[in-house]
Amino acid sequence: MARLKVTQLRSEIGTKRNQRESLRSLGLKRINDVVVKEDRPEIRGMIFTVSHLVKVEEVE
């Protein structure tokens, strides 16, 4: 299964509560944090919610 590398680029300050919770659920705490997650629908949904705050790359 594919894996996604998610990097937080922007701060969560001033965002809505569900966006902050999505960042925390992804495991992102601060700018430039990087996590690698499995490509699943639940993860894609969280990424879509915070797409303006993160950068996503596919890794093998």
Buried (B, 14 or more C-beta within 10 A) or exposed (E): EEEBEBBBEEEBEEBEEEBBBBBEEBEBEEEEBEBEBEBEEEBEEBBEBBEEBBEBEEEE
